[in-house]
Amino acid sequence: MMKTAKMVLDKDFRVGDVDNRIYGSFIEHLGRAVYGGIYEPDHPTADNDGFREDVLDLVRQLNVPIVRYPGGNFVSGFNWEDSVGPRAERPRRLDLAWRTVETNQMGVNEFADWAKKANTEVMMAVNLGTLGVDAARNLVEYCNHPGDSYWSDLRRKHGYEQPHKFKTWCLGNEMDGPWQIGHKTAEEYGRIALESGKVMKWVDPTIDLVACGSSNSKMPTFPEWEATVLEHTYDVADYISLHTYYGNRNDDTPNFLAKSLDMDNFIETVVSVCDYIKAKKRSKKTMMLSFDEWNVWFHSNEADRKMEPWQVAPPQLEDVYTHEDALLVGSLLLSLLRHADRVKVACLAQLVNVIAPIMTRNGGGAWAQTIFYPYMHASLYGRGTVLNPIIDSPVYDTKEFDAVPYLDSLAVYNEENDEITIFAVNRDLEHVLNLECDLRSFAGYTVAEHIVLENADLKAVNTEDNPNNVVPHNGGDAKLEAGTVTAGLPKASWNVIRLTK
């Protein structure tokens, strides 16, 4: 049975402008993200700095604006001084977060070098687990101060005359989690985040700070954690963080594809708490959100439980992503965009090998996973102003969610380039969904292309031997006539309809 969904777009109905940092990602010292991922000096494609050029090529295709570093759980035990200076003198350390050995052969300065080559910015994190105020201010001085002070001159001695000028900084990581090294109560964390953030901004008043929100919305302290932390940090922080991961452990695909509704609810709850504290403090400042960890993560859990501890860069969290995972990642991107007025930074966790859109083999190839494609499309075409659509879609119910729309869609209007991009997921696993989109206030546009990511097998994956098993094509049938876009959205598909003047 053919279903139809209707959407209305008006150039005056706007959510907000997209901050390009919403398409950020994440590299943690975890598994093969660094060693064997971005850095492999003896790889055939390695450049003079040891960075894999094949990986850099794929990263550049994604147009990633910012990358969070060096963690993650790792940062809560990270002594940043271990990672700078002559490589031969750097200590090997036990990383208690992931039960591995960290060689420190890649560190703060090398990551700054890599970021330049990847055409991206660094989102730096400070250790508020085992360390605190002193180490945080010293790291900002080392990275951002021009010179003529102890730590900035040490950076210059290490061969980096100019400051890195890292703009965005995380005040620790997931400090609400008992798994975190140096886990704190909301009161304890709020105090140290305030005092650290205060002196970090004294060193460099131009930086932006991200306070730790809840590790996920199922934490027993959520959302009271946010309220307490913001009581302390509201004036010094510019963002509060959100983290979430989704899985399809019960192989219930209709329910899995609805999990972006949970992300919507998470964001809206945190916004409510932020605005409550704003009102309580009678503040003129609006707190923005940094959704700096999000993705699908569950495929690798069993293998990771069996891993031998204290290896160097073992394969960890190496989810091999399916077509259905790509559909949910598409919907999660739409959830972030739907809240573009408040979500200003977001990081797909992570970028290479570790729950990542890019996979590599040590000494071998690099290839794009299924989730690479919706992430790339959103990053390339989702820049501008998010329009607030009016949608009338048929719905379905699942174990966790009621009235899930088969159509998940919105549009981004790039006024400067005279482009409109409609992103759409058809959650129906059996039928084409007919889309009728009224572009009532846009004149003179034509359909430039209709990109479709579809596959008959929901569990289809990409591998080194078969990297093009799940890839998008330009064969969509979207057309624009008399001010209305019509398109058949194939079953279980991600769609990008690009309109130009």
The 8 nearest C-alpha neighbors of each residue, nearest first, counted from 0:
[[1, 2, 430, 431, 429, 432, 3, 433],
 [2, 0, 431, 432, 3, 430, 433, 487],
 [1, 3, 432, 433, 0, 4, 393, 431],
 [4, 2, 433, 432, 434, 5, 1, 392],
 [3, 5, 392, 434, 391, 433, 435, 393],
 [6, 4, 435, 391, 390, 436, 434, 392],
 [5, 7, 390, 436, 389, 437, 435, 391],
 [6, 8, 437, 389, 436, 388, 438, 390],
 [9, 7, 388, 438, 437, 6, 10, 386],
 [8, 10, 12, 11, 440, 439, 438, 7],
 [9, 11, 12, 440, 8, 386, 13, 441],
 [10, 12, 9, 13, 386, 440, 8, 387],
 [13, 11, 387, 9, 10, 386, 14, 8],
 [14, 12, 386, 387, 15, 11, 385, 10],
 [15, 13, 385, 387, 386, 340, 339, 337],
 [16, 14, 340, 13, 339, 385, 384, 17],
 [15, 17, 384, 383, 385, 18, 339, 340],
 [18, 16, 383, 339, 384, 382, 19, 15],
 [17, 19, 343, 20, 21, 16, 344, 339],
 [18, 20, 21, 17, 22, 64, 382, 344],
 [19, 21, 344, 22, 23, 18, 64, 65],
 [20, 22, 345, 344, 19, 23, 343, 18],
 [23, 21, 20, 378, 345, 19, 63, 64],
 [24, 22, 346, 65, 20, 345, 64, 63],
 [25, 23, 346, 347, 66, 350, 348, 349],
 [24, 26, 67, 349, 66, 348, 350, 346],
 [27, 25, 68, 349, 350, 67, 32, 69],
 [28, 26, 70, 69, 29, 68, 71, 25],
 [27, 29, 69, 33, 73, 32, 70, 26],
 [30, 28, 27, 32, 31, 97, 312, 315],
 [29, 31, 315, 312, 314, 313, 32, 353],
 [30, 32, 34, 312, 35, 36, 33, 314],
 [31, 33, 36, 351, 352, 353, 30, 29],
 [32, 34, 36, 37, 31, 38, 28, 35],
 [35, 33, 38, 31, 36, 39, 312, 32],
 [36, 34, 39, 31, 361, 38, 33, 37],
 [37, 35, 32, 33, 34, 31, 38, 351],
 [36, 38, 33, 51, 50, 54, 35, 32],
 [39, 37, 50, 34, 33, 36, 49, 35],
 [38, 40, 35, 42, 49, 41, 34, 50],
 [49, 41, 39, 45, 42, 38, 50, 48],
 [40, 42, 39, 43, 45, 49, 362, 44],
 [41, 43, 45, 362, 44, 39, 40, 51],
 [44, 42, 45, 41, 362, 51, 363, 40],
 [43, 45, 52, 42, 51, 53, 46, 50],
 [46, 44, 51, 49, 50, 42, 40, 43],
 [45, 47, 49, 48, 50, 44, 51, 52],
 [48, 46, 49, 45, 50, 40, 51, 44],
 [49, 47, 46, 50, 40, 45, 109, 38],
 [40, 50, 48, 45, 46, 39, 47, 38],
 [51, 49, 38, 45, 46, 48, 37, 39],
 [52, 50, 45, 54, 44, 53, 37, 38],
 [51, 53, 55, 44, 54, 45, 56, 50],
 [54, 52, 56, 51, 55, 365, 44, 57],
 [55, 53, 57, 52, 56, 51, 58, 37],
 [54, 56, 52, 58, 57, 53, 117, 59],
 [57, 55, 53, 59, 54, 58, 52, 60],
 [56, 58, 60, 54, 59, 55, 53, 61],
 [59, 57, 55, 61, 60, 56, 54, 117],
 [58, 60, 62, 56, 61, 57, 117, 55],
 [61, 59, 57, 58, 62, 56, 375, 63],
 [60, 62, 375, 59, 58, 63, 378, 57],
 [63, 61, 59, 60, 64, 378, 58, 379],
 [62, 64, 61, 23, 65, 119, 22, 24],
 [65, 63, 119, 23, 20, 120, 62, 19],
 [64, 66, 120, 23, 119, 121, 63, 20],
 [67, 65, 24, 25, 121, 122, 23, 120],
 [66, 68, 122, 25, 123, 121, 26, 24],
 [69, 67, 70, 123, 26, 27, 122, 124],
 [68, 70, 27, 28, 74, 26, 124, 67],
 [71, 69, 27, 74, 73, 68, 72, 28],
 [70, 72, 73, 74, 172, 27, 69, 173],
 [71, 73, 74, 70, 96, 75, 179, 172],
 [72, 74, 70, 71, 96, 75, 76, 77],
 [75, 73, 77, 70, 126, 76, 72, 71],
 [74, 76, 128, 126, 180, 73, 77, 72],
 [77, 75, 74, 129, 73, 180, 128, 78],
 [76, 78, 74, 75, 79, 126, 73, 129],
 [79, 77, 80, 81, 76, 82, 126, 130],
 [78, 80, 81, 82, 77, 83, 138, 107],
 [81, 79, 82, 78, 83, 84, 138, 77],
 [82, 80, 79, 89, 78, 83, 90, 103],
 [81, 83, 106, 103, 80, 79, 107, 89],
 [84, 82, 80, 81, 106, 107, 108, 85],
 [83, 85, 157, 86, 82, 89, 88, 81],
 [86, 84, 87, 88, 89, 83, 157, 82],
 [85, 87, 89, 88, 104, 84, 83, 103],
 [86, 88, 85, 89, 90, 104, 84, 103],
 [89, 87, 86, 85, 90, 84, 81, 83],
 [88, 90, 86, 81, 87, 103, 82, 91],
 [91, 89, 92, 81, 88, 102, 103, 82],
 [90, 92, 102, 101, 103, 100, 89, 93],
 [93, 91, 101, 100, 94, 90, 102, 103],
 [92, 94, 100, 95, 99, 101, 98, 91],
 [95, 93, 99, 98, 96, 100, 97, 101],
 [94, 96, 98, 97, 93, 99, 76, 73],
 [95, 97, 94, 73, 72, 98, 180, 179],
 [96, 98, 95, 99, 94, 29, 73, 72],
 [99, 97, 95, 308, 94, 309, 96, 93],
 [98, 100, 309, 310, 94, 97, 308, 311],
 [99, 101, 93, 311, 309, 94, 310, 92],
 [102, 100, 92, 91, 103, 94, 93, 311],
 [101, 103, 91, 104, 100, 92, 90, 311],
 [104, 102, 82, 105, 101, 106, 89, 91],
 [105, 103, 102, 86, 106, 82, 89, 101],
 [104, 106, 103, 109, 82, 110, 107, 33],
 [107, 105, 82, 109, 108, 83, 103, 110],
 [106, 108, 110, 109, 82, 111, 83, 105],
 [109, 107, 111, 110, 106, 112, 83, 159],
 [108, 110, 112, 111, 106, 107, 105, 113],
 [109, 111, 113, 107, 112, 108, 106, 114],
 [110, 112, 108, 114, 109, 113, 107, 115],
 [113, 111, 109, 110, 115, 114, 108, 116],
 [114, 112, 110, 116, 115, 111, 117, 109],
 [115, 113, 117, 111, 119, 116, 112, 110],
 [114, 116, 118, 112, 117, 113, 119, 111],
 [115, 117, 113, 114, 118, 112, 55, 119],
 [116, 118, 114, 115, 119, 59, 55, 113],
 [119, 117, 115, 116, 114, 59, 120, 64],
 [118, 120, 64, 114, 65, 117, 63, 115],
 [119, 121, 65, 64, 114, 66, 122, 118],
 [120, 122, 66, 65, 123, 165, 67, 114],
 [123, 121, 67, 167, 168, 66, 68, 65],
 [122, 124, 168, 68, 121, 67, 169, 167],
 [125, 123, 169, 168, 171, 68, 170, 69],
 [126, 124, 171, 170, 135, 169, 127, 74],
 [125, 127, 75, 171, 74, 128, 130, 77],
 [126, 128, 131, 171, 130, 75, 129, 125],
 [127, 129, 181, 75, 180, 126, 130, 76],
 [130, 128, 181, 76, 75, 127, 126, 180],
 [131, 129, 127, 126, 128, 134, 132, 75],
 [132, 130, 127, 133, 134, 135, 126, 195],
 [131, 133, 195, 135, 134, 136, 194, 191],
 [134, 132, 135, 136, 131, 137, 195, 130],
 [133, 135, 137, 136, 132, 131, 138, 130],
 [136, 134, 132, 138, 133, 137, 125, 131],
 [135, 137, 199, 139, 133, 138, 134, 198],
 [138, 136, 140, 134, 135, 139, 141, 133],
 [137, 139, 141, 135, 140, 136, 142, 134],
 [140, 138, 142, 136, 141, 137, 143, 199],
 [139, 141, 144, 137, 138, 143, 142, 151],
 [140, 142, 151, 150, 138, 139, 154, 143],
 [143, 141, 139, 163, 140, 162, 138, 144],
 [142, 144, 164, 162, 140, 163, 139, 141],
 [143, 145, 140, 151, 146, 162, 142, 141],
 [146, 144, 162, 143, 151, 161, 147, 160],
 [147, 145, 151, 152, 148, 144, 155, 149],
 [148, 146, 152, 151, 149, 145, 144, 150],
 [149, 147, 151, 146, 152, 150, 144, 140],
 [148, 150, 152, 151, 153, 147, 146, 141],
 [149, 151, 141, 153, 152, 148, 140, 154],
 [152, 150, 141, 146, 154, 153, 148, 144],
 [151, 153, 155, 154, 149, 150, 146, 148],
 [152, 154, 156, 150, 151, 155, 157, 149],
 [155, 153, 157, 151, 152, 156, 159, 141],
 [154, 156, 160, 159, 152, 158, 157, 153],
 [155, 157, 153, 158, 154, 152, 159, 160],
 [158, 156, 154, 155, 84, 159, 153, 83],
 [157, 159, 155, 156, 160, 154, 84, 153],
 [160, 158, 155, 161, 154, 157, 162, 156],
 [159, 161, 155, 158, 162, 154, 156, 145],
 [160, 162, 159, 145, 163, 155, 146, 143],
 [163, 161, 143, 164, 145, 142, 144, 160],
 [162, 164, 142, 143, 165, 161, 111, 159],
 [165, 163, 143, 162, 166, 142, 144, 206],
 [166, 164, 163, 121, 167, 143, 122, 123],
 [165, 167, 206, 164, 207, 168, 122, 205],
 [166, 168, 207, 122, 206, 208, 165, 123],
 [169, 167, 123, 208, 124, 122, 209, 207],
 [170, 168, 124, 209, 171, 208, 123, 125],
 [171, 169, 210, 125, 209, 192, 124, 168],
 [170, 172, 127, 126, 125, 169, 124, 211],
 [171, 173, 174, 71, 211, 72, 170, 75],
 [174, 172, 214, 175, 176, 211, 213, 179],
 [173, 175, 182, 176, 172, 183, 179, 211],
 [176, 174, 173, 183, 182, 213, 184, 177],
 [175, 177, 178, 179, 174, 173, 182, 214],
 [178, 176, 179, 182, 175, 180, 174, 183],
 [179, 177, 176, 180, 182, 96, 72, 175],
 [178, 180, 182, 177, 176, 181, 174, 72],
 [181, 179, 128, 75, 182, 76, 178, 129],
 [180, 182, 128, 129, 179, 183, 75, 127],
 [183, 181, 179, 174, 180, 177, 176, 175],
 [184, 182, 188, 187, 174, 175, 181, 185],
 [183, 185, 187, 186, 188, 175, 182, 174],
 [184, 186, 188, 187, 224, 228, 189, 227],
 [187, 185, 189, 184, 188, 190, 227, 228],
 [188, 186, 184, 190, 185, 189, 183, 191],
 [187, 189, 185, 191, 190, 186, 183, 192],
 [188, 190, 228, 186, 192, 231, 187, 191],
 [189, 191, 193, 188, 187, 192, 186, 194],
 [192, 190, 194, 188, 193, 189, 195, 187],
 [193, 191, 195, 189, 190, 194, 196, 188],
 [192, 194, 232, 196, 190, 191, 195, 197],
 [195, 193, 197, 191, 196, 192, 190, 132],
 [196, 194, 132, 192, 197, 198, 193, 191],
 [195, 197, 199, 193, 194, 198, 192, 200],
 [196, 198, 194, 200, 195, 199, 193, 201],
 [197, 199, 201, 200, 195, 196, 136, 202],
 [200, 198, 136, 196, 202, 201, 197, 195],
 [201, 199, 204, 203, 202, 198, 197, 196],
 [200, 202, 198, 199, 203, 204, 197, 136],
 [201, 203, 199, 200, 198, 140, 204, 136],
 [204, 202, 200, 205, 201, 206, 199, 143],
 [203, 205, 200, 206, 201, 202, 199, 207],
 [204, 206, 203, 207, 166, 200, 202, 164],
 [207, 205, 166, 204, 167, 203, 200, 208],
 [208, 206, 167, 237, 166, 168, 205, 209],
 [207, 209, 168, 236, 237, 169, 167, 238],
 [208, 210, 238, 169, 239, 170, 236, 237],
 [209, 211, 239, 170, 236, 238, 240, 212],
 [212, 210, 240, 239, 173, 172, 170, 209],
 [211, 213, 240, 225, 239, 241, 210, 214],
 [212, 214, 215, 241, 221, 175, 224, 173],
 [215, 213, 242, 173, 212, 241, 176, 175],
 [216, 214, 243, 213, 242, 217, 218, 241],
 [215, 217, 218, 221, 265, 213, 214, 222],
 [218, 216, 215, 219, 221, 214, 220, 213],
 [217, 219, 221, 220, 216, 215, 213, 214],
 [220, 218, 221, 217, 216, 222, 223, 224],
 [219, 221, 218, 224, 223, 222, 213, 175],
 [222, 220, 223, 218, 224, 219, 216, 213],
 [221, 223, 224, 225, 220, 226, 269, 213],
 [222, 224, 226, 221, 225, 220, 227, 185],
 [225, 223, 222, 227, 220, 226, 185, 221],
 [226, 224, 228, 222, 223, 212, 227, 229],
 [225, 227, 223, 229, 224, 228, 272, 230],
 [228, 226, 230, 224, 229, 225, 185, 223],
 [229, 227, 189, 225, 230, 231, 226, 185],
 [228, 230, 233, 232, 231, 226, 227, 225],
 [229, 231, 227, 228, 232, 233, 226, 276],
 [232, 230, 229, 189, 228, 233, 193, 190],
 [231, 233, 229, 193, 235, 234, 236, 230],
 [234, 232, 229, 236, 235, 231, 230, 286],
 [233, 235, 232, 236, 231, 237, 284, 229],
 [234, 236, 232, 233, 196, 197, 193, 237],
 [237, 235, 208, 232, 233, 238, 209, 234],
 [236, 238, 208, 207, 209, 286, 287, 235],
 [239, 237, 209, 287, 288, 236, 289, 286],
 [238, 240, 210, 288, 209, 212, 289, 211],
 [241, 239, 289, 212, 211, 290, 288, 210],
 [240, 242, 290, 212, 213, 289, 291, 214],
 [243, 241, 292, 214, 215, 293, 290, 291],
 [242, 244, 293, 215, 292, 245, 241, 294],
 [245, 243, 294, 295, 293, 296, 246, 242],
 [244, 246, 295, 296, 294, 243, 247, 258],
 [247, 245, 297, 248, 295, 296, 244, 255],
 [248, 246, 250, 249, 255, 251, 252, 245],
 [247, 249, 250, 246, 297, 251, 298, 255],
 [250, 248, 251, 247, 252, 246, 255, 254],
 [251, 249, 247, 248, 252, 255, 254, 246],
 [252, 250, 249, 254, 253, 255, 247, 248],
 [251, 253, 255, 254, 250, 256, 247, 323],
 [254, 252, 256, 255, 251, 257, 397, 426],
 [253, 255, 257, 397, 252, 256, 251, 398],
 [256, 254, 252, 257, 253, 258, 247, 251],
 [255, 257, 327, 253, 254, 258, 252, 426],
 [258, 256, 254, 255, 259, 260, 403, 253],
 [259, 257, 260, 261, 255, 256, 254, 262],
 [258, 260, 262, 261, 331, 257, 330, 263],
 [261, 259, 263, 258, 262, 257, 264, 334],
 [260, 262, 264, 258, 259, 263, 265, 257],
 [261, 263, 259, 265, 260, 264, 266, 334],
 [264, 262, 260, 266, 261, 265, 334, 267],
 [263, 265, 261, 267, 262, 266, 268, 260],
 [266, 264, 262, 268, 263, 267, 261, 216],
 [267, 265, 269, 263, 268, 264, 270, 262],
 [266, 268, 270, 264, 269, 265, 263, 271],
 [267, 269, 271, 265, 270, 266, 264, 272],
 [270, 268, 272, 266, 271, 267, 273, 265],
 [269, 271, 267, 273, 268, 272, 274, 266],
 [272, 270, 268, 274, 269, 273, 275, 267],
 [271, 273, 275, 269, 274, 270, 226, 276],
 [274, 272, 270, 276, 275, 271, 286, 277],
 [273, 275, 277, 271, 276, 272, 278, 270],
 [274, 276, 272, 278, 277, 273, 279, 271],
 [277, 275, 279, 273, 278, 274, 280, 272],
 [278, 276, 274, 282, 280, 275, 279, 281],
 [279, 277, 281, 275, 276, 280, 274, 282],
 [278, 280, 276, 281, 277, 275, 282, 274],
 [279, 281, 282, 277, 278, 276, 230, 275],
 [282, 280, 278, 279, 277, 283, 276, 284],
 [281, 283, 277, 280, 284, 278, 279, 285],
 [282, 284, 285, 281, 277, 278, 280, 286],
 [285, 283, 282, 286, 277, 234, 233, 281],
 [286, 284, 287, 283, 277, 274, 273, 282],
 [287, 285, 238, 273, 237, 284, 288, 239],
 [286, 288, 238, 341, 342, 285, 237, 343],
 [289, 287, 342, 238, 239, 341, 240, 343],
 [288, 290, 344, 240, 291, 345, 238, 239],
 [291, 289, 345, 241, 240, 292, 242, 344],
 [290, 292, 346, 345, 289, 240, 242, 241],
 [293, 291, 242, 348, 346, 290, 347, 243],
 [294, 292, 243, 347, 244, 348, 242, 346],
 [293, 295, 244, 348, 347, 296, 245, 328],
 [294, 296, 245, 244, 246, 324, 297, 328],
 [297, 295, 246, 244, 245, 294, 298, 354],
 [296, 298, 246, 300, 299, 295, 318, 248],
 [297, 299, 318, 300, 296, 319, 301, 317],
 [300, 298, 318, 316, 302, 297, 301, 317],
 [301, 299, 303, 297, 302, 298, 304, 316],
 [300, 302, 304, 303, 299, 305, 298, 297],
 [303, 301, 305, 304, 299, 300, 306, 315],
 [302, 304, 306, 300, 305, 301, 315, 299],
 [303, 305, 301, 302, 306, 300, 307, 299],
 [306, 304, 303, 302, 307, 301, 300, 308],
 [307, 305, 303, 304, 308, 302, 315, 313],
 [306, 308, 305, 309, 310, 98, 304, 303],
 [309, 307, 98, 310, 99, 306, 97, 100],
 [310, 308, 99, 100, 98, 311, 307, 93],
 [309, 311, 99, 100, 308, 313, 312, 307],
 [310, 312, 100, 313, 99, 101, 309, 102],
 [313, 311, 30, 31, 34, 310, 314, 29],
 [312, 314, 30, 311, 310, 315, 31, 99],
 [313, 315, 30, 31, 317, 312, 316, 353],
 [316, 314, 30, 317, 303, 313, 353, 31],
 [315, 317, 353, 299, 354, 318, 303, 300],
 [318, 316, 353, 315, 354, 299, 352, 319],
 [317, 319, 299, 298, 354, 316, 320, 296],
 [320, 318, 317, 321, 298, 460, 368, 461],
 [319, 321, 318, 460, 369, 324, 368, 370],
 [320, 322, 460, 458, 324, 459, 323, 369],
 [321, 323, 457, 325, 324, 459, 458, 369],
 [324, 322, 326, 457, 325, 321, 327, 458],
 [325, 323, 321, 327, 322, 326, 320, 328],
 [324, 326, 370, 328, 322, 323, 327, 369],
 [327, 325, 323, 329, 324, 328, 493, 330],
 [326, 328, 330, 329, 324, 256, 325, 331],
 [329, 327, 331, 325, 330, 326, 324, 332],
 [330, 328, 326, 332, 327, 373, 331, 325],
 [329, 331, 333, 327, 332, 328, 259, 334],
 [332, 330, 334, 328, 259, 333, 329, 327],
 [331, 333, 335, 329, 330, 334, 328, 336],
 [334, 332, 330, 336, 331, 335, 337, 329],
 [333, 335, 331, 337, 332, 336, 263, 330],
 [336, 334, 332, 333, 338, 337, 339, 331],
 [335, 337, 339, 333, 338, 334, 332, 385],
 [338, 336, 334, 335, 339, 333, 14, 385],
 [339, 337, 336, 340, 335, 341, 342, 334],
 [338, 340, 336, 342, 341, 15, 17, 337],
 [339, 341, 15, 338, 14, 342, 16, 343],
 [340, 342, 287, 339, 338, 288, 343, 270],
 [343, 341, 288, 339, 338, 344, 289, 287],
 [342, 344, 18, 21, 341, 288, 289, 339],
 [345, 343, 21, 289, 20, 342, 290, 291],
 [346, 344, 290, 21, 291, 289, 23, 22],
 [347, 345, 24, 291, 23, 292, 348, 25],
 [346, 348, 24, 293, 349, 292, 294, 23],
 [349, 347, 292, 25, 293, 346, 24, 294],
 [348, 350, 25, 355, 347, 354, 353, 26],
 [349, 351, 355, 25, 24, 356, 26, 348],
 [350, 352, 357, 355, 32, 353, 36, 358],
 [353, 351, 358, 355, 32, 317, 31, 357],
 [352, 354, 316, 317, 355, 32, 351, 349],
 [355, 353, 318, 317, 349, 316, 352, 296],
 [354, 356, 350, 349, 351, 353, 352, 357],
 [355, 357, 371, 368, 370, 367, 350, 351],
 [358, 356, 351, 367, 355, 368, 366, 352],
 [357, 359, 352, 366, 365, 351, 367, 356],
 [360, 358, 365, 364, 36, 361, 352, 366],
 [359, 361, 363, 364, 362, 365, 358, 35],
 [362, 360, 35, 363, 359, 42, 364, 39],
 [361, 363, 42, 360, 43, 364, 41, 35],
 [364, 362, 360, 361, 359, 365, 42, 43],
 [363, 365, 360, 359, 463, 366, 362, 361],
 [366, 364, 359, 358, 54, 53, 360, 357],
 [367, 365, 358, 357, 466, 463, 359, 368],
 [366, 368, 357, 371, 356, 358, 369, 466],
 [367, 369, 356, 371, 370, 461, 357, 320],
 [368, 370, 371, 325, 320, 469, 322, 321],
 [371, 369, 325, 372, 356, 368, 373, 328],
 [372, 370, 356, 374, 369, 368, 367, 375],
 [371, 373, 375, 374, 370, 376, 369, 471],
 [374, 372, 376, 329, 375, 370, 371, 377],
 [373, 375, 372, 377, 371, 376, 378, 370],
 [374, 376, 61, 372, 378, 373, 377, 371],
 [377, 375, 373, 379, 378, 374, 380, 372],
 [378, 376, 381, 374, 380, 375, 379, 373],
 [377, 379, 375, 376, 381, 22, 380, 374],
 [380, 378, 376, 377, 375, 381, 62, 382],
 [379, 381, 377, 382, 376, 378, 420, 411],
 [382, 380, 377, 378, 411, 379, 383, 420],
 [383, 381, 380, 17, 413, 19, 411, 384],
 [382, 384, 413, 412, 17, 16, 411, 381],
 [385, 383, 16, 412, 411, 15, 17, 386],
 [386, 384, 411, 14, 15, 13, 410, 16],
 [387, 385, 13, 410, 14, 12, 411, 388],
 [386, 388, 13, 12, 14, 385, 389, 8],
 [389, 387, 8, 7, 386, 390, 409, 6],
 [388, 390, 7, 6, 387, 8, 391, 5],
 [391, 389, 6, 5, 388, 392, 7, 4],
 [390, 392, 5, 4, 6, 389, 393, 404],
 [393, 391, 4, 404, 406, 390, 394, 5],
 [392, 394, 404, 405, 4, 391, 395, 2],
 [395, 393, 404, 403, 402, 405, 392, 396],
 [394, 396, 403, 402, 404, 397, 401, 405],
 [395, 397, 401, 402, 400, 403, 394, 398],
 [398, 396, 400, 254, 399, 401, 253, 395],
 [397, 399, 400, 254, 396, 401, 251, 253],
 [400, 398, 397, 254, 401, 396, 257, 258],
 [399, 401, 397, 396, 398, 403, 402, 257],
 [402, 400, 396, 403, 397, 395, 399, 398],
 [403, 401, 394, 395, 396, 404, 400, 397],
 [402, 404, 394, 395, 401, 396, 405, 257],
 [405, 403, 394, 406, 392, 393, 402, 407],
 [406, 404, 426, 394, 427, 425, 393, 392],
 [405, 407, 404, 425, 424, 392, 408, 426],
 [408, 406, 424, 423, 405, 404, 425, 330],
 [407, 409, 423, 422, 406, 424, 410, 333],
 [410, 408, 422, 421, 388, 423, 386, 333],
 [409, 411, 421, 420, 386, 422, 385, 412],
 [410, 412, 385, 420, 384, 381, 419, 386],
 [413, 411, 419, 384, 383, 414, 418, 385],
 [412, 414, 383, 418, 415, 416, 417, 419],
 [413, 415, 417, 416, 412, 418, 383, 384],
 [414, 416, 413, 417, 418, 383, 412, 382],
 [415, 417, 418, 414, 413, 499, 500, 412],
 [418, 416, 414, 415, 413, 500, 499, 419],
 [419, 417, 499, 413, 416, 498, 412, 414],
 [420, 418, 412, 498, 411, 497, 413, 499],
 [419, 421, 497, 411, 410, 496, 498, 422],
 [420, 422, 410, 496, 495, 409, 423, 497],
 [423, 421, 495, 408, 409, 494, 410, 420],
 [424, 422, 408, 494, 407, 493, 421, 495],
 [425, 423, 493, 407, 492, 406, 426, 494],
 [424, 426, 406, 492, 491, 427, 405, 490],
 [425, 427, 405, 491, 424, 428, 406, 256],
 [428, 426, 425, 490, 429, 491, 405, 430],
 [427, 429, 491, 490, 426, 430, 253, 425],
 [430, 428, 490, 427, 431, 491, 489, 426],
 [431, 429, 490, 427, 432, 428, 1, 489],
 [430, 432, 489, 490, 488, 487, 433, 1],
 [433, 431, 488, 2, 3, 487, 430, 434],
 [432, 434, 3, 487, 486, 2, 4, 488],
 [435, 433, 4, 486, 485, 5, 3, 487],
 [434, 436, 485, 5, 484, 6, 4, 483],
 [435, 437, 6, 484, 483, 7, 5, 438],
 [436, 438, 483, 7, 439, 8, 6, 482],
 [439, 437, 8, 482, 441, 440, 483, 436],
 [438, 440, 437, 441, 482, 9, 8, 7],
 [441, 439, 9, 438, 10, 442, 8, 11],
 [442, 440, 438, 439, 443, 444, 10, 9],
 [443, 441, 444, 440, 482, 439, 438, 500],
 [442, 444, 500, 445, 441, 499, 482, 498],
 [445, 443, 500, 499, 442, 498, 446, 441],
 [444, 446, 498, 499, 447, 500, 479, 443],
 [445, 447, 498, 448, 497, 478, 479, 499],
 [448, 446, 498, 497, 499, 445, 449, 496],
 [449, 447, 497, 446, 496, 450, 473, 498],
 [448, 450, 496, 475, 495, 473, 477, 497],
 [449, 451, 473, 495, 472, 494, 475, 448],
 [452, 450, 494, 471, 472, 493, 475, 453],
 [451, 453, 471, 493, 492, 470, 494, 472],
 [454, 452, 492, 451, 491, 493, 455, 471],
 [455, 453, 456, 457, 469, 322, 452, 459],
 [454, 456, 457, 453, 459, 491, 490, 458],
 [457, 455, 459, 454, 458, 322, 323, 453],
 [456, 458, 322, 323, 459, 455, 454, 321],
 [459, 457, 321, 456, 322, 460, 323, 320],
 [458, 460, 321, 456, 322, 457, 469, 461],
 [461, 459, 321, 320, 469, 458, 322, 369],
 [460, 462, 466, 468, 368, 465, 469, 467],
 [463, 461, 465, 466, 464, 460, 366, 368],
 [462, 464, 466, 465, 366, 364, 461, 365],
 [465, 463, 462, 466, 461, 467, 364, 366],
 [464, 466, 462, 463, 467, 461, 468, 460],
 [467, 465, 461, 462, 463, 468, 366, 464],
 [468, 466, 469, 465, 470, 461, 462, 367],
 [467, 469, 461, 466, 465, 470, 460, 459],
 [470, 468, 467, 369, 461, 460, 454, 322],
 [469, 471, 467, 452, 468, 472, 369, 372],
 [472, 470, 452, 451, 450, 473, 469, 453],
 [471, 473, 451, 450, 474, 452, 470, 475],
 [474, 472, 450, 449, 475, 451, 448, 471],
 [473, 475, 472, 476, 450, 449, 451, 448],
 [474, 476, 449, 473, 477, 450, 451, 448],
 [475, 477, 486, 487, 478, 474, 449, 485],
 [478, 476, 486, 485, 475, 449, 484, 487],
 [477, 479, 484, 485, 446, 476, 486, 480],
 [480, 478, 484, 483, 445, 446, 485, 482],
 [479, 481, 483, 482, 484, 478, 485, 445],
 [482, 480, 483, 479, 484, 437, 438, 439],
 [481, 483, 438, 480, 439, 437, 479, 484],
 [484, 482, 437, 436, 480, 479, 481, 438],
 [485, 483, 479, 436, 478, 435, 437, 480],
 [484, 486, 435, 434, 477, 478, 483, 436],
 [487, 485, 477, 434, 476, 433, 488, 478],
 [486, 488, 433, 432, 431, 489, 434, 476],
 [487, 489, 432, 431, 486, 433, 425, 490],
 [490, 488, 431, 492, 487, 491, 432, 430],
 [489, 491, 431, 430, 428, 427, 492, 429],
 [492, 490, 428, 426, 425, 427, 489, 453],
 [491, 493, 453, 425, 490, 452, 489, 424],
 [492, 494, 424, 452, 451, 423, 326, 425],
 [495, 493, 451, 423, 450, 422, 424, 492],
 [494, 496, 422, 450, 449, 421, 497, 423],
 [497, 495, 449, 421, 420, 448, 450, 494],
 [498, 496, 420, 448, 447, 446, 419, 495],
 [497, 499, 446, 419, 447, 445, 418, 444],
 [500, 498, 418, 444, 445, 417, 447, 446],
 [499, 444, 443, 417, 445, 418, 498, 442]]
